[in-house]
Each structure stands twice: as structure tokens, then as C-alpha cells.
Amino acid sequence: MKKLLFIGDVVGKSGCEFLSAKLSGIKHEHNIDITIVNGENSAQGNGITRASAEMIIRAGADIITTGNHAFKRKEALELFDEEYMVRPANYPEGGCVGSGYRILDMGAYSVAVINMMGTAFMDPLDNPFTKIDEILSKIDTPNIFVDFHAETTSEKKAMGHYLTERVSGVFGTHTHVQTADECILGGHTAYITDVGMTGPENSCLGIDTGAVINMFRFRMPVRFFEADGACFLCGTITEFDEKNGKSHKTERIIIR
């Protein structure tokens, strides 16, 4: 039996610093074998840069997943050539850099990490349900974990049920608020609608509350900036059988 730690969207410099301070202890306490971190908001002002990505990797991540802010920073495009970086697999083929999935070679077993993005109230990418069928036909390991970066609960739930018994885990990201619906679908697939975020807790999804309130009050453009104050880390720990990819237990964690 192996353990996989999935950590929700890391926000800004303070989120990266908090991850660096806490991740080693979490991995040691829970005997974690594999760590996945969503890092698409890890740069100041969101997006991801080489500096923020390398900070996440030095902290102890094996794979960094992303989402709709993957390509916000032009200077980050070459970053997606790195073996630890994944971008949503349903970006159109032909002109998009990087890969939508990676295979981790763990010696006696391997683990596939797929990044997919929803299309409800999101960018009009390729159909994620069709695309994931295509990817699964190419993967020969039973240990498959999916970061489904999507806006709506219904689309995430639908993907979880669509992939039941076909993958080891489906972890929702993007909305930054940890949900309380973690479960094992079909006795096989770990699922949660949203893992949550890592960054300033007293905030609007990591952003200064005053700026967000002004946006909603006055409907005028505002400059978003990272909130001050204490951080928290949200994630899930999933136990799975590396011989058949079956998840047996998944639990939420919040570290303050």
C-alpha cells in the first residue's frame, strides 16, 4: 500500500513559503510516497514562473499540475518542458507547449498524473471527457491520478463518476475552497470536489479581501494582490494499492 499527497492551489509567495515550511514534516508524519502540488497560482499575481515552480519542487513535490493560469506568464512557457510540469491535457494539440500527463517511475511501480480542465464557465478547450478517454488508452499503469481543474461542482462530480473504477483518484481544483465530500467511488476511485488552497487563510481565495470587495461593489477594474496574514495548507492523503491502482482510503488535511 502506498500513500499519495495532493496539495491544492498554492497562492503567491506566502503560499510557496508556507509549503516549504510544512511539506517535509507532513510527508514524514504520514509516510508519503508521492506528492502532487497544483502550482498555477504560485507566482506573484498568479500564473507560475520558474522561480515559484522550483520552490515547490525543492519543498518536496514530485509533480506540479496547473490550470487556466498555466500560460499567464510568457516567460514560463519553457518551464513546461520540465518532466515535473503538467498542463491541462485538453488544450488543443499542435501549438500548445508541454504535456497533459506524466508518468512517474517509482521503480517497482509507476504512477500516471493527468491534468484536465473543465469547460463549464471556463475556457472553451477540447471536451475533457473525450480527451481523457484518449489519454487512458495510452497509459499502461493502473495507478492513475487526475487533477480536474474546473469551476462547477456538477462537472467535477460528473468526471468523478465517469472515471469510477478507471482511475485511482480524481481531485478537483480551481475554486480554492476545500469541500467535505471526500469518498471512494465504486470501492476504487478516491474523489473530492475541491482540494482547497495553500496560502493566506483570511482572504478571498488568497487575494486581499478589500480588493475583491471593491471589484464586486463598484464593478471597476482593480489590482488584485496577495493577502497578508497567517497561511494554511489544504490537501488530501490517499492510500492506494500500487499493484492494481485501487484506492482504499482518502482523507482531507488542513495544516495551519
C-alpha positions as CSV (number, residue, x, y, z in Angstrom):
1,M,0.0,0.0,0.0
2,K,1.3,3.5,-1.0
3,K,0.3,7.0,0.0
4,L,-0.2,9.9,-2.3
5,L,-0.4,13.5,-1.1
6,F,-2.3,16.0,-3.2
7,I,-2.0,19.7,-2.3
8,G,-4.4,22.3,-3.5
9,D,-3.6,25.6,-5.4
10,V,-0.6,27.3,-3.9
11,V,-1.1,31.0,-3.9
12,G,1.7,33.5,-4.2
13,K,5.0,33.9,-2.4
14,S,3.5,33.3,1.1
15,G,1.8,30.1,-0.1
16,C,5.2,28.9,-1.5
17,E,6.9,29.8,1.7
18,F,4.3,28.0,3.8
19,L,4.5,24.9,1.7
20,S,8.3,24.9,2.1
21,A,8.0,25.2,5.8
22,K,5.3,22.4,6.2
23,L,5.7,19.9,3.4
24,S,8.7,17.9,4.7
25,G,7.0,17.4,8.1
26,I,3.7,16.3,6.5
27,K,5.5,13.8,4.3
28,H,7.4,12.4,7.3
29,E,4.4,12.2,9.6
30,H,2.2,10.4,7.1
31,N,4.8,8.3,5.3
32,I,4.0,9.9,1.9
33,D,5.4,8.2,-1.2
34,I,4.3,10.6,-3.9
35,T,3.4,14.3,-3.7
36,I,1.4,16.3,-6.3
37,V,1.0,20.1,-5.9
38,N,-1.2,22.4,-8.0
39,G,1.0,25.5,-8.7
40,E,-0.8,27.5,-11.3
41,N,-1.2,30.5,-8.9
42,S,2.2,30.2,-7.2
43,A,3.7,33.3,-8.8
44,Q,3.0,36.8,-7.5
45,G,-0.1,38.0,-9.3
46,N,-0.9,34.4,-10.2
47,G,0.4,32.2,-13.0
48,I,3.6,30.2,-12.5
49,T,7.3,31.1,-13.0
50,R,10.4,29.1,-12.9
51,A,11.3,30.6,-9.5
52,S,7.9,29.6,-8.0
53,A,8.0,26.1,-9.6
54,E,11.5,25.4,-8.4
55,M,10.5,26.5,-4.9
56,I,7.6,24.0,-5.0
57,I,9.9,21.2,-6.2
58,R,12.6,22.0,-3.6
59,A,9.9,21.8,-0.9
60,G,9.3,18.2,-1.9
61,A,6.7,18.0,-4.8
62,D,7.2,15.3,-7.4
63,I,4.7,16.7,-9.9
64,I,3.3,20.2,-10.4
65,T,-0.2,20.5,-12.0
66,T,-1.7,23.7,-13.4
67,G,-4.9,25.0,-14.9
68,N,-6.4,28.1,-16.6
69,H,-3.5,30.3,-15.4
70,A,-0.8,27.9,-16.7
71,F,0.3,30.2,-19.5
72,K,-0.4,33.6,-18.0
73,R,3.4,34.3,-17.7
74,K,5.0,34.2,-21.1
75,E,8.4,33.6,-19.5
76,A,7.0,30.3,-18.1
77,L,6.4,28.6,-21.4
78,E,9.8,26.9,-21.5
79,L,9.1,25.6,-18.0
80,F,6.6,23.1,-19.4
81,D,9.4,21.2,-21.0
82,E,10.4,20.0,-17.5
83,E,9.4,16.4,-16.6
84,Y,7.7,17.6,-13.3
85,M,5.4,20.1,-15.0
86,V,1.9,19.2,-16.3
87,R,-0.6,21.5,-18.1
88,P,-4.3,20.7,-18.8
89,A,-4.3,17.9,-21.4
90,N,-7.3,19.3,-23.3
91,Y,-5.6,22.4,-24.7
92,P,-5.7,22.0,-28.5
93,E,-2.9,19.9,-29.9
94,G,-0.4,21.3,-32.4
95,G,0.5,24.7,-30.9
96,C,0.5,24.1,-27.2
97,V,3.7,23.5,-25.2
98,G,4.1,20.8,-22.6
99,S,2.3,17.6,-21.8
100,G,-1.1,16.9,-20.2
101,Y,0.2,13.9,-18.3
102,R,3.4,12.5,-16.9
103,I,4.4,9.0,-15.8
104,L,6.4,8.8,-12.5
105,D,8.7,5.8,-12.5
106,M,8.8,4.6,-8.8
107,G,11.0,1.6,-9.5
108,A,8.7,-1.4,-8.6
109,Y,5.6,0.5,-9.9
110,S,4.7,3.6,-11.9
111,V,2.1,6.4,-11.4
112,A,0.4,8.5,-14.1
113,V,-0.6,12.0,-13.3
114,I,-3.2,13.6,-15.6
115,N,-4.2,17.3,-15.6
116,M,-7.5,18.2,-17.2
117,M,-9.6,21.4,-17.3
118,G,-13.3,21.7,-17.2
119,T,-15.2,23.8,-19.8
120,A,-18.3,24.9,-17.9
121,F,-17.8,28.7,-17.3
122,M,-14.1,28.1,-18.3
123,D,-12.0,28.5,-21.4
124,P,-13.5,26.6,-24.4
125,L,-10.9,23.8,-24.6
126,D,-11.4,20.4,-26.1
127,N,-14.0,18.2,-24.4
128,P,-12.3,16.8,-21.2
129,F,-14.4,13.6,-21.2
130,T,-13.4,12.7,-24.8
131,K,-9.8,13.7,-24.2
132,I,-9.3,11.7,-21.0
133,D,-10.6,8.6,-22.8
134,E,-7.9,9.2,-25.4
135,I,-5.2,9.5,-22.8
136,L,-6.3,6.5,-20.8
137,S,-6.0,4.3,-23.9
138,K,-2.3,5.2,-23.9
139,I,-1.4,4.5,-20.3
140,D,-0.4,1.1,-19.1
141,T,-0.2,1.6,-15.3
142,P,-3.2,1.0,-13.1
143,N,-2.1,3.9,-10.8
144,I,-3.7,7.0,-12.3
145,F,-4.5,10.2,-10.6
146,V,-6.3,13.2,-12.2
147,D,-6.3,16.9,-11.3
148,F,-9.6,18.1,-12.7
149,H,-9.3,21.9,-12.7
150,A,-12.9,23.0,-13.1
151,E,-15.4,25.7,-12.0
152,T,-18.6,23.8,-11.3
153,T,-19.4,21.1,-8.8
154,S,-21.6,19.3,-11.3
155,E,-18.9,19.0,-13.9
156,K,-16.4,17.7,-11.3
157,K,-18.9,15.2,-9.9
158,A,-19.7,14.0,-13.4
159,M,-16.0,13.4,-14.1
160,G,-15.6,11.6,-10.8
161,H,-18.4,9.2,-11.7
162,Y,-17.2,8.9,-15.3
163,L,-13.8,7.7,-14.2
164,T,-15.0,5.5,-11.3
165,E,-13.0,2.2,-11.3
166,R,-11.0,3.5,-14.3
167,V,-8.5,5.7,-12.3
168,S,-7.2,5.7,-8.8
169,G,-8.2,9.3,-7.9
170,V,-9.9,12.4,-9.2
171,F,-9.1,15.6,-7.3
172,G,-10.9,18.8,-8.1
173,T,-9.0,22.1,-8.0
174,H,-9.6,25.8,-9.1
175,T,-12.2,27.0,-6.6
176,H,-9.7,27.2,-3.7
177,V,-12.3,26.1,-1.1
178,Q,-11.9,22.6,0.4
179,T,-15.1,20.5,0.1
180,A,-16.3,17.9,2.6
181,D,-17.3,15.2,0.1
182,E,-14.2,13.1,0.0
183,C,-15.0,9.4,-0.7
184,I,-14.0,6.3,-2.5
185,L,-16.3,5.9,-5.6
186,G,-17.1,2.3,-6.6
187,G,-14.8,1.0,-4.0
188,H,-11.9,2.0,-6.2
189,T,-11.5,5.7,-7.0
190,A,-10.7,8.4,-4.5
191,Y,-12.7,11.6,-5.1
192,I,-13.1,15.1,-3.7
193,T,-14.8,18.1,-5.5
194,D,-12.1,20.6,-4.4
195,V,-8.9,20.0,-2.5
196,G,-8.7,23.6,-1.4
197,M,-5.8,26.1,-1.4
198,T,-2.4,26.8,0.2
199,G,-1.8,30.4,1.1
200,P,-3.3,33.3,3.2
201,E,-6.4,31.9,5.0
202,N,-8.1,35.3,5.9
203,S,-8.6,36.3,2.3
204,C,-10.8,35.9,-0.8
205,L,-9.2,32.8,-2.3
206,G,-5.8,34.1,-1.3
207,I,-6.4,37.6,-2.5
208,D,-6.7,40.7,-0.3
209,T,-10.4,40.9,0.7
210,G,-10.6,44.7,0.2
211,A,-9.6,44.5,-3.4
212,V,-12.1,41.8,-4.1
213,I,-14.9,43.6,-2.3
214,N,-14.3,46.7,-4.3
215,M,-14.5,44.8,-7.5
216,F,-17.9,43.4,-6.6
217,R,-19.1,46.7,-5.1
218,F,-18.1,49.1,-7.9
219,R,-17.7,46.9,-10.9
220,M,-14.5,48.7,-11.8
221,P,-11.1,47.2,-12.6
222,V,-9.0,46.7,-9.5
223,R,-5.5,45.4,-8.9
224,F,-5.5,42.1,-7.1
225,F,-2.7,41.4,-4.6
226,E,-1.9,38.7,-2.2
227,A,-3.5,38.9,1.2
228,D,-1.4,39.3,4.4
229,G,-1.7,37.2,7.5
230,A,-1.4,33.5,8.5
231,C,-1.5,30.8,5.9
232,F,-3.0,27.3,5.8
233,L,-2.4,24.3,3.6
234,C,-5.2,22.2,2.2
235,G,-4.8,18.7,0.7
236,T,-5.8,15.1,0.7
237,I,-3.9,11.9,1.5
238,T,-4.9,8.8,-0.4
239,E,-3.9,5.2,0.3
240,F,-3.8,3.0,-2.8
241,D,-2.7,-0.4,-3.8
242,E,0.1,0.1,-6.3
243,K,-0.5,-3.4,-7.8
244,N,-4.0,-2.7,-9.0
245,G,-4.5,1.0,-8.6
246,K,-7.3,0.6,-6.2
247,S,-7.7,3.4,-3.6
248,H,-8.8,2.2,-0.1
249,K,-8.8,5.4,1.9
250,T,-8.8,9.2,1.3
251,E,-8.8,11.9,3.9
252,R,-8.7,15.7,3.9
253,I,-6.0,17.6,5.7
254,I,-5.8,21.3,6.8
255,I,-2.5,22.4,8.3
256,R,-2.3,25.8,9.9
